[in-house]
């Protein structure tokens, strides 16, 4: 019962925020121009601040075992490739291929994963979880930007693609964060607090905007794609990676980290990224909505099974 309540307490606020956005739209609270401006704010400023803060405040170099890190790296690469292949094979429209790919490999690990692990281990340090997320979130973002950029304009040459990727706000924030982290340079407290406050607003505003642009009747048009995204994101990859990690002897926080790294619902920021890079925003918003809703069931199931088998 505690496991179920934990999952509900993590996921329900996300669904409620999306519902707020949807209700505000139905009451004509937002104009189309306002929604586009809010989406651009989330993509260009708030999400990059969140990424930068995560990197700067993690202890990457001191807590990650090389073998564990290698296992996760191989899994992440395989998951990214599976998303790209699925997008190419199952989507006829160019603006959906990159969207489907990122929906499969880009999880909501910051907003969803960290609270889940914190609630499972309230009296223990979860620096391993935050450090792994700080490493892999920029990788997910970079791969999402590249994939979406390729399908936004199939004539893009390599030089143009590289420039476009490097100009992406999330990539800039990640590179700057790692550069400062590795150099040992610390920013003034007031500056870091400002960045933290802006980053903390990313998920709230992003979820409200997501609800405001969500079109419920259109789900039937993408039901097959959404079903595959949900299965891959919430069942196939977490089951595979947790099985591998547990067979190699990982328990507790390391195993829970694998669970959220590979089994969190699709990242809220994937919607903003898709819209800004001319992907199918409708499919992107539906993927976030469906995986978030279904994750209540899947996370409860994973936590229950791992607890029953004495793996947590």
C-alpha positions in Angstrom: 0.0 0.0 0.0 2.9 2.4 0.8 4.4 1.8 -2.6 1.1 2.6 -4.3 0.7 5.8 -2.3 4.3 6.8 -3.2 3.6 6.4 -6.9 0.3 8.3 -6.6 1.9 11.2 -4.7 4.6 11.5 -7.4 2.4 11.2 -10.5 -0.9 12.8 -9.4 0.5 16.3 -9.1 1.7 16.0 -12.7 -1.7 15.0 -14.0 -3.4 17.7 -12.0 -1.1 20.4 -13.5 -1.9 19.2 -17.0 -5.6 19.3 -16.1 -5.2 22.9 -14.9 -3.8 23.8 -18.3 -6.6 21.9 -20.2 -9.3 23.6 -18.1 -7.8 27.1 -18.6 -7.8 26.4 -22.3 -11.4 25.4 -22.3 -12.2 28.6 -20.5 -10.3 30.6 -23.2 -7.7 31.8 -20.7 -4.8 31.5 -23.2 -4.5 32.9 -26.7 -2.5 30.9 -29.3 0.2 33.6 -29.2 0.5 33.4 -25.4 0.9 29.6 -25.6 3.7 29.9 -28.2 5.4 32.5 -26.1 5.2 30.4 -22.9 6.4 27.3 -24.7 9.4 29.3 -26.0 10.1 30.5 -22.5 10.2 26.9 -21.2 12.4 25.7 -24.0 14.8 28.6 -24.2 15.3 29.5 -20.5 13.6 27.4 -17.9 14.6 23.9 -19.0 18.2 25.0 -19.6 18.4 26.5 -16.1 17.1 23.2 -14.6 19.7 21.2 -16.5 22.5 23.5 -15.5 21.5 23.4 -11.9 21.4 19.6 -11.9 24.9 19.3 -13.3 26.4 21.9 -11.0 25.0 20.4 -7.8 25.8 16.7 -8.5 28.8 14.7 -7.3 29.5 12.8 -10.4 33.1 11.8 -10.0 32.9 10.3 -6.5 29.9 7.9 -6.4 29.6 6.0 -9.7 31.1 2.5 -10.0 32.7 2.0 -13.5 30.9 -1.3 -14.2 27.6 0.1 -13.2 28.1 3.1 -15.3 29.1 1.0 -18.3 25.9 -1.1 -18.0 23.8 2.0 -17.9 25.7 3.5 -20.9 25.1 0.5 -23.0 21.5 0.4 -22.1 21.0 4.1 -22.9 22.7 3.8 -26.3 20.5 0.7 -27.1 17.4 2.5 -26.0 18.2 5.6 -28.1 18.8 3.4 -31.1 15.6 1.5 -30.6 13.6 4.8 -30.5 15.2 6.0 -33.7 14.5 2.7 -35.5 10.8 2.7 -34.2 10.3 6.2 -35.4 11.7 5.4 -38.9 9.7 2.2 -39.3 6.3 3.2 -37.8 5.9 6.9 -38.8 5.2 8.0 -42.4 5.3 11.7 -41.6 8.7 13.3 -41.2 7.6 15.5 -38.3 6.6 12.4 -36.3 9.7 10.3 -36.7 11.9 12.3 -34.3 9.0 12.9 -31.9 8.4 9.2 -31.6 12.1 8.5 -31.2 12.6 11.0 -28.3 9.3 9.9 -26.6 10.8 6.4 -26.3 14.3 7.3 -25.0 13.8 10.6 -23.3 12.4 10.0 -19.8 11.1 12.4 -17.2 13.9 11.4 -14.9 14.4 14.8 -13.1 10.8 15.5 -12.2 9.7 11.9 -11.8 12.8 9.8 -11.0 14.4 11.7 -8.2 11.2 12.0 -6.1 10.4 8.3 -6.5 13.9 7.2 -5.3 13.8 9.8 -2.5 10.5 8.4 -1.3 11.7 4.8 -1.5 14.9 5.6 0.5 13.9 8.6 2.7 16.9 8.2 5.1 19.6 7.5 2.6 21.7 9.7 0.2 20.5 9.4 -3.4 23.6 11.2 -4.9 24.1 8.2 -7.2 20.6 8.8 -8.7 21.1 12.5 -9.1 24.6 12.0 -10.6 23.4 9.5 -13.2 20.6 11.7 -14.2 23.0 14.7 -14.5 25.1 12.6 -16.9 22.4 11.1 -19.1 19.8 13.9 -19.3 22.1 16.0 -21.5 22.8 13.0 -23.7 19.1 12.4 -24.1 18.6 16.0 -24.9 21.4 16.1 -27.4 20.1 13.0 -29.2 16.6 14.4 -29.3 17.8 17.7 -30.8 19.8 15.9 -33.5 17.0 13.5 -34.3 14.4 16.3 -34.5 16.7 18.6 -36.5 17.3 15.9 -39.1 13.6 15.4 -39.7 12.8 19.1 -39.5 14.8 19.6 -42.7 16.1 16.5 -44.5 18.4 18.7 -46.6 20.4 19.9 -43.7 24.1 19.3 -44.2 26.5 18.2 -41.5 27.9 21.7 -40.8 24.4 23.3 -40.5 23.3 20.4 -38.3 26.3 20.8 -35.9 25.8 24.6 -35.7 22.0 24.1 -35.1 22.7 21.6 -32.3 25.3 23.7 -30.6 23.0 26.7 -30.7 20.3 24.7 -28.9 19.7 26.3 -25.4 19.7 22.8 -23.6 23.0 21.8 -25.3 24.6 25.2 -24.3 23.4 24.8 -20.7 24.7 21.2 -20.5 28.1 22.0 -22.0 28.5 25.1 -19.8 27.5 23.2 -16.7 30.0 20.4 -17.3 32.7 22.9 -18.2 32.3 24.8 -14.9 31.9 21.5 -12.9 35.1 20.0 -14.3 37.0 23.3 -13.9 36.0 23.7 -10.3 34.6 27.1 -10.8 31.7 28.0 -8.5 29.1 30.7 -9.2 28.1 33.2 -6.5 25.3 32.0 -4.3 22.8 34.7 -5.5 23.4 33.6 -9.2 22.9 29.9 -8.4 19.8 30.6 -6.4 18.4 32.6 -9.3 19.1 29.8 -11.8 17.6 27.3 -9.4 14.4 29.3 -9.0 14.0 29.6 -12.8 14.7 25.9 -13.3 12.2 24.9 -10.7 9.5 26.7 -12.7 10.2 24.7 -15.9 8.1 21.6 -15.0 5.1 23.6 -13.6 4.8 26.0 -16.5 5.7 23.2 -19.0 2.9 20.9 -17.7 0.3 23.7 -17.8 1.2 24.6 -21.3 1.1 20.9 -22.2 -2.5 20.6 -20.9 -3.5 23.8 -22.7 -2.4 22.4 -26.1 -3.7 18.9 -25.6 -6.4 17.6 -27.9 -8.2 14.6 -26.5 -10.1 13.5 -29.6 -6.9 13.3 -31.7 -5.5 10.4 -29.5 -7.3 7.8 -31.7 -5.3 8.9 -34.7 -2.0 8.1 -33.0 -3.2 5.2 -30.8 -0.8 2.6 -32.3 2.2 4.8 -32.0 1.3 5.9 -28.5 0.8 2.2 -27.4 4.2 1.3 -28.7 5.8 4.3 -27.0 4.2 3.5 -23.7 5.1 -0.2 -23.9 8.8 0.6 -24.8 9.1 3.4 -22.3 7.4 1.9 -19.3 7.7 -1.9 -19.7 10.2 -3.2 -22.1 13.3 -1.2 -21.3 12.9 -1.0 -17.5 12.2 -4.7 -17.4 15.2 -5.6 -19.5 17.7 -3.3 -17.7 16.4 -4.1 -14.2 16.8 -7.8 -15.0 20.4 -7.3 -16.1 21.3 -5.1 -13.1 19.7 -7.5 -10.6 21.5 -10.5 -12.1 24.8 -8.6 -11.7 24.1 -8.2 -8.1 22.8 -4.6 -7.8 20.2 -3.9 -5.2 18.6 -0.9 -3.4 19.4 2.5 -4.7 21.4 1.4 -7.7 18.5 -0.8 -8.9 15.9 1.9 -8.2 18.1 4.3 -10.2 18.0 1.9 -13.1 14.2 1.7 -12.7 13.6 5.4 -13.0 16.4 6.0 -15.6 14.7 3.5 -18.0 11.1 3.5 -16.7 10.1 7.1 -16.1 7.4 8.5 -18.3 8.3 10.6 -21.4 9.9 13.9 -20.4 7.6 16.9 -20.2 10.3 19.0 -21.9 10.1 16.7 -25.0 6.9 18.6 -25.9 8.5 22.0 -25.8 11.5 20.7 -27.8 9.3 19.1 -30.5 7.2 22.3 -31.0 10.2 24.6 -31.2 11.9 22.3 -33.7 8.9 21.9 -35.9 8.0 18.3 -34.8 4.5 17.1 -34.3 3.5 18.8 -31.1 0.2 16.9 -30.9 1.9 13.4 -30.8 4.6 14.8 -28.4 1.9 16.1 -25.9 -0.1 12.8 -26.2 3.0 10.7 -25.5 3.7 12.7 -22.3 0.1 12.5 -21.2 -0.3 8.7 -21.8 3.0 7.6 -20.4 2.5 9.8 -17.3 -0.9 8.4 -16.7 0.1 4.7 -17.2 3.3 5.2 -15.1 1.1 5.2 -12.0 0.4 1.6 -12.7 3.8 0.5 -13.9 5.9 2.2 -11.2 3.6 0.7 -8.6 4.1 -2.7 -10.2 7.8 -2.4 -10.4 8.1 -1.2 -6.8 5.8 -3.9 -5.5 7.6 -6.7 -7.4 11.1 -5.5 -6.4 10.0 -5.2 -2.8 8.5 -8.7 -2.8 11.7 -10.2 -4.2 13.8 -8.3 -1.6 15.7 -6.3 -4.3 15.0 -2.9 -2.8 
